[in-house]
Amino acid sequence: MGTDITQYHEPTDAKANAPARARLRWSWGKASMEVDAEITPTGFLGIGGMVGLILLAVVPIISAGGKAKRR
């Protein structure tokens, strides 16, 4: 049993918006998983924006729930 993490780097163009690629291979006993991912810098920016908005929305939701419970 063990974890096998492999990475490969394909040659990329020198474009400003070139995609980043990653491969992850995980195995534990008879179970195994392999994931290939590709994302552009624009995608990273979009994901970061969504995470930021979610984090900003948590505080008002929690405080509204606390106020409703106190009533």
N, C-alpha and C positions, 0 to 999 in steps of 0.2 A: 504494500500500500504506500502510495506517495503522490506527490503533486509534481506534475511535469509541465512547466511553463516554458513555452517556446515563443520567440518573437522573430519576425522576419521583416526586413526592410527592402521594399522594392524601390528601384530608382524612380524618383519623382521629377516632374518637370520643375523648372525654376519659376513657376507661376506664383502669384501672390495668394491665390485661393486654392492651392493644391491640397487635395485631401490627405488626411493622416490615416494610416492603416495600422491595425493591430490584430494579432491572433492569440487566443488563449486556449490552451488545452489542459484540462483538469481530469484526473482519474483518481478514483478511490475504490479499491477492490474491483468489483465487476462493473461498477458504474463509471461512466466517463462522459465528458461534455467537451465540445469544441465550439468556439465562438470566433467568428471573423467580423471585425467592425471597420467601418470606413466613415469618416466624418470630415467636413470642411470647417475652416475657421468660422464661417458664417453660422454653421450648425452649432458650434461650441458657444457662440455668442447668444443664439436663440435659447439653448438649454440653460445657460447662465441667467438669462433674463427671466425665464420661467421659474427657476429656483428662487431667485431674488424676490419675485412677486409673491410666491407662496410663503416665503419667510416673512415678508411684510404683512401678509394677510393673517398670519397666525395670531399675532398679538390682539387685534380687535376681536377676533372670534373668541379667544380665551377670556378676554375681559368681559365681553357681552355674556358669556356663559356664567361667569362668576357673579355678575350683577343680577341675572335672572334667578340664580340659585338663592341669593340673599333676600329676594322679595318674599 
